[in-house]
């Protein structure tokens, strides 16, 4: 049980979770790890963590504490700032447009080098037995087409032997036409499906299913702010501005128990990142499950 981005500025600035004497990143992480046994590294979606980051995270969490880490945005076919690439790779590329780039802009050998750099950076987590999964959160325009099934397979090959998890951001992966193919594909590939709770009734809505496709199961709670979920120009925190009521969390209890029975390990992550909402709901869910 844990949240996405324990160092999120919304959470830190709210002063509603971390005590006043937890004034450094190390102290905040230690305080967090006393209350949760799982954290999601969100910053890796934007840029590769440094070895100093990894050292800090490992030193300030106890044995048994687990980190899931998000894949770099480039790997999930999101637009990625050129400056987010490692300097050694930027210097090799003859790219005059220094704004956002996409994966298809890069030669295959550079893509392979980027994956290798990503794996090397996170290897200390794996060596310490503290790496859960590498999370690939695909964009809403990543729909169930043959080329995208092939891309997922390629991602799995690139991050092997690490555990891969996927989260889809459009519900067509689970409509009547594609649901069984999607689940069968993930099970054959031994890729963990991230089950989600998010606003329903929208064009992009992903249904709240509870399926296990690999030994590791994952559930992520995004909040149910339907008004802002697809709105253009709002910040991530505005999209996530939702505090779950107890009865809404209770809806998931039988699903979570079922998923726990079907998996070797189950991770529950709250991503409703607004002020202290994720930690409040995560602590509430811990009590409900106990």
C-alpha positions as CSV (number, residue, x, y, z in Angstrom):
1,X,0.0,0.0,0.0
2,X,1.3,3.4,-0.9
3,X,1.0,6.5,-3.1
4,X,2.5,7.9,-6.2
5,X,5.1,10.5,-5.7
6,X,5.7,10.8,-1.9
7,X,7.7,14.0,-2.6
8,X,4.9,15.6,-4.7
9,X,4.9,19.4,-4.0
10,X,1.1,19.4,-3.5
11,X,1.6,16.9,-0.6
12,X,4.7,18.7,0.9
13,X,3.3,22.2,0.7
14,X,0.0,21.2,2.2
15,X,1.8,20.5,5.5
16,X,-1.0,18.1,6.3
17,X,1.0,14.9,6.3
18,X,4.7,15.5,6.9
19,X,5.6,17.0,10.4
20,X,7.4,20.3,10.6
21,X,10.7,18.5,11.6
22,X,10.7,16.5,8.4
23,X,12.3,19.3,6.4
24,X,14.5,17.4,4.1
25,X,13.8,14.8,1.3
26,X,15.5,12.1,3.4
27,X,13.4,12.8,6.5
28,X,10.2,12.9,4.6
29,X,10.9,9.6,3.0
30,X,11.8,8.0,6.3
31,X,8.5,9.3,7.8
32,X,6.6,8.0,4.8
33,X,8.2,4.6,5.0
34,X,7.2,4.2,8.6
35,X,3.6,4.3,7.5
36,X,3.6,2.6,4.1
37,X,5.6,-0.3,2.5
38,X,5.3,0.8,-1.1
39,X,6.0,3.9,-3.2
40,X,5.7,4.8,-6.8
41,X,8.5,6.7,-8.4
42,X,6.8,9.2,-10.7
43,X,9.7,11.4,-11.6
44,X,11.2,8.7,-13.8
45,X,8.4,9.4,-16.3
46,X,10.0,12.8,-16.9
47,X,13.7,12.0,-16.7
48,X,16.1,9.3,-15.7
49,X,16.8,9.3,-11.9
50,X,20.4,9.7,-10.8
51,X,22.4,7.2,-8.8
52,X,22.3,9.7,-6.0
53,X,18.5,9.6,-6.1
54,X,18.6,5.8,-5.9
55,X,21.1,5.8,-3.0
56,X,18.9,8.2,-1.0
57,X,15.8,6.2,-1.6
58,X,17.4,2.9,-0.6
59,X,19.2,4.3,2.5
60,X,16.1,5.9,3.9
61,X,13.7,3.0,3.5
62,X,13.7,-0.3,5.5
63,X,14.2,-3.8,4.1
64,X,11.1,-5.0,2.5
65,X,10.1,-1.6,1.3
66,X,9.2,-1.7,-2.5
67,X,9.4,0.8,-5.3
68,X,7.5,0.7,-8.5
69,X,9.0,3.0,-11.1
70,X,7.3,4.6,-14.1
71,X,8.9,4.1,-17.5
72,X,10.2,7.2,-19.3
73,X,7.5,9.0,-21.3
74,X,9.4,8.4,-24.5
75,X,8.9,4.6,-24.1
76,X,5.1,5.0,-23.8
77,X,4.9,7.1,-27.0
78,X,4.2,10.3,-25.2
79,X,5.9,13.6,-26.4
80,X,9.1,14.0,-24.5
81,X,11.3,17.1,-24.1
82,X,14.6,16.7,-25.9
83,X,16.4,17.9,-22.8
84,X,15.0,15.0,-20.8
85,X,17.3,12.6,-22.6
86,X,20.7,11.8,-21.1
87,X,23.4,14.3,-22.2
88,X,25.5,11.5,-23.7
89,X,22.6,10.5,-26.0
90,X,21.6,14.1,-26.9
91,X,25.1,14.7,-28.1
92,X,24.9,11.8,-30.6
93,X,21.7,13.0,-32.2
94,X,21.5,15.3,-35.1
95,X,18.3,16.9,-34.1
96,X,17.8,20.6,-34.8
97,X,14.3,20.8,-33.3
98,X,14.9,20.8,-29.6
99,X,11.3,20.8,-28.4
100,X,9.4,17.6,-27.9
101,X,10.4,14.4,-29.6
102,X,8.7,11.0,-30.0
103,X,10.1,7.5,-30.0
104,X,9.8,7.2,-33.8
105,X,12.1,10.2,-34.2
106,X,15.0,8.1,-32.9
107,X,17.2,5.5,-34.6
108,X,16.6,2.0,-33.2
109,X,20.2,1.8,-31.8
110,X,19.6,5.0,-29.8
111,X,16.3,3.6,-28.5
112,X,18.1,0.4,-27.4
113,X,20.8,2.6,-25.7
114,X,18.1,4.6,-23.9
115,X,16.5,1.4,-22.5
116,X,19.9,0.1,-21.4
117,X,20.6,3.4,-19.6
118,X,17.2,3.2,-17.9
119,X,17.8,-0.4,-16.8
120,X,21.3,0.5,-15.5
121,X,19.9,3.4,-13.5
122,X,17.3,1.3,-11.7
123,X,19.5,-1.8,-11.3
124,X,20.4,-0.9,-7.6
125,X,16.7,-1.2,-6.7
126,X,16.6,-4.7,-8.3
127,X,19.9,-5.7,-6.7
128,X,18.6,-4.7,-3.3
129,X,15.4,-6.7,-3.9
130,X,13.4,-3.5,-3.7
131,X,12.1,-3.2,-7.3
132,X,8.4,-4.0,-7.8
133,X,7.5,-3.3,-11.4
134,X,8.3,-0.9,-14.3
135,X,5.1,0.8,-15.0
136,X,4.2,1.7,-18.6
137,X,1.3,4.2,-18.6
138,X,0.2,4.5,-22.2
139,X,-1.6,7.6,-23.6
140,X,-5.3,7.8,-24.6
141,X,-4.3,7.6,-28.3
142,X,-2.6,4.3,-27.7
143,X,-5.5,2.0,-28.8
144,X,-5.8,-1.7,-29.4
145,X,-4.2,-2.0,-32.8
146,X,-1.8,-4.7,-34.0
147,X,1.2,-2.3,-34.0
148,X,0.5,-1.4,-30.4
149,X,0.4,-5.0,-29.2
150,X,3.7,-5.3,-31.0
151,X,5.0,-2.3,-29.2
152,X,4.1,-3.7,-25.8
153,X,5.9,-6.9,-26.7
154,X,9.0,-4.9,-27.6
155,X,8.8,-2.9,-24.4
156,X,8.6,-6.2,-22.4
157,X,11.7,-7.5,-24.2
158,X,13.6,-4.3,-23.6
159,X,13.0,-4.1,-19.8
160,X,13.5,-7.9,-19.2
161,X,14.2,-9.3,-16.7
162,X,12.4,-6.7,-14.7
163,X,8.6,-7.0,-14.1
164,X,6.6,-5.0,-16.5
165,X,3.1,-3.5,-15.8
166,X,0.9,-1.7,-18.2
167,X,-1.9,0.9,-17.6
168,X,-4.2,1.8,-20.5
169,X,-5.8,5.2,-20.6
170,X,-8.6,4.4,-23.0
171,X,-11.5,2.0,-22.4
172,X,-11.5,0.4,-25.9
173,X,-8.9,-2.1,-24.7
174,X,-11.7,-3.7,-22.6
175,X,-14.7,-3.3,-24.8
176,X,-16.6,-6.3,-26.0
177,X,-14.4,-6.6,-29.1
178,X,-11.0,-6.4,-27.4
179,X,-11.3,-7.4,-23.7
180,X,-10.5,-11.1,-24.0
181,X,-7.7,-10.5,-26.5
182,X,-6.1,-7.9,-24.2
183,X,-6.3,-10.1,-21.1
184,X,-5.1,-13.2,-23.0
185,X,-2.2,-11.2,-24.5
186,X,-1.1,-9.9,-21.1
187,X,-1.3,-13.3,-19.5
188,X,0.7,-14.9,-22.3
189,X,3.4,-12.2,-22.0
190,X,3.3,-12.3,-18.2
191,X,2.7,-8.6,-18.0
192,X,0.9,-7.2,-15.0
193,X,-2.3,-5.3,-15.8
194,X,-2.8,-2.1,-13.8
195,X,-6.5,-2.0,-12.7
196,X,-7.8,1.5,-12.2
197,X,-10.4,3.5,-10.4
198,X,-11.1,6.7,-12.4
199,X,-14.1,8.7,-13.6
200,X,-16.5,6.7,-15.6
201,X,-18.9,7.7,-18.4
202,X,-16.3,9.6,-20.5
203,X,-14.9,8.9,-23.9
204,X,-11.6,7.7,-22.5
205,X,-12.9,6.0,-19.4
206,X,-11.3,2.6,-18.5
207,X,-13.7,0.3,-16.6
208,X,-13.0,-0.7,-13.0
209,X,-12.1,-4.3,-13.7
210,X,-10.2,-6.5,-11.3
211,X,-8.1,-8.9,-13.4
212,X,-4.8,-10.6,-12.6
213,X,-2.6,-11.3,-15.6
214,X,0.8,-12.0,-13.9
215,X,2.1,-12.9,-10.5
216,X,2.0,-9.2,-9.5
217,X,-1.3,-7.4,-9.4
218,X,-1.7,-3.6,-9.2
219,X,-4.6,-1.3,-8.5
220,X,-4.2,2.5,-8.9
221,X,-6.8,5.0,-7.6
222,X,-6.9,8.2,-9.7
223,X,-9.9,9.8,-8.1
224,X,-13.3,10.4,-9.7
225,X,-13.1,14.1,-10.7
226,X,-15.2,13.7,-13.8
227,X,-15.5,17.4,-14.5
228,X,-11.7,17.8,-14.9
229,X,-10.6,14.4,-16.2
230,X,-10.7,15.2,-19.9
231,X,-10.6,19.0,-19.6
232,X,-7.9,20.8,-21.6
233,X,-5.5,23.1,-19.8
234,X,-5.9,21.9,-16.3
235,X,-3.0,20.8,-14.1
236,X,-2.5,17.1,-13.1
237,X,-3.4,18.1,-9.5
238,X,-6.7,19.6,-10.7
239,X,-7.5,16.4,-12.5
240,X,-6.7,14.4,-9.4
241,X,-8.6,16.7,-7.0
242,X,-10.8,14.0,-5.4
243,X,-11.0,12.6,-1.9
244,X,-12.6,9.2,-1.9
245,X,-15.5,8.6,0.6
246,X,-15.3,5.5,2.7
247,X,-18.2,3.9,0.9
248,X,-16.4,4.3,-2.4
249,X,-13.3,2.6,-1.0
250,X,-15.5,-0.2,0.4
251,X,-16.7,-0.9,-3.2
252,X,-13.2,-2.2,-3.9
253,X,-12.8,-4.5,-0.8
254,X,-14.2,-7.7,-2.4
255,X,-12.3,-6.9,-5.7
256,X,-9.0,-6.4,-3.8
257,X,-9.5,-9.6,-1.8
258,X,-10.2,-11.5,-5.0
259,X,-7.1,-10.1,-6.7
260,X,-5.0,-10.9,-3.6
261,X,-6.1,-14.5,-3.8
262,X,-5.3,-14.7,-7.5
263,X,-1.8,-13.1,-7.3
264,X,1.4,-13.6,-5.5
265,X,1.6,-10.0,-4.5
266,X,-0.8,-7.1,-4.8
267,X,0.1,-3.4,-4.9
268,X,-2.4,-0.7,-4.1
269,X,-1.4,2.8,-5.1
270,X,-3.3,6.1,-4.6
271,X,-2.7,8.7,-7.3
272,X,-5.3,11.3,-6.4
273,X,-2.6,13.8,-6.0
274,X,-4.1,16.9,-4.4
275,X,-2.8,18.2,-1.1
276,X,-2.8,15.2,1.3
277,X,-5.7,13.3,-0.4
278,X,-3.6,10.2,-1.5
279,X,-2.1,9.5,2.0
280,X,-5.5,10.1,3.7
281,X,-7.2,7.6,1.4
282,X,-4.3,5.1,1.5
283,X,-4.3,5.1,5.4
284,X,-8.1,4.7,5.3
285,X,-7.9,1.8,2.9
286,X,-5.3,0.1,5.2
287,X,-7.7,0.3,8.1
288,X,-10.6,-1.1,5.9
289,X,-8.5,-4.0,4.7
290,X,-7.3,-4.9,8.2
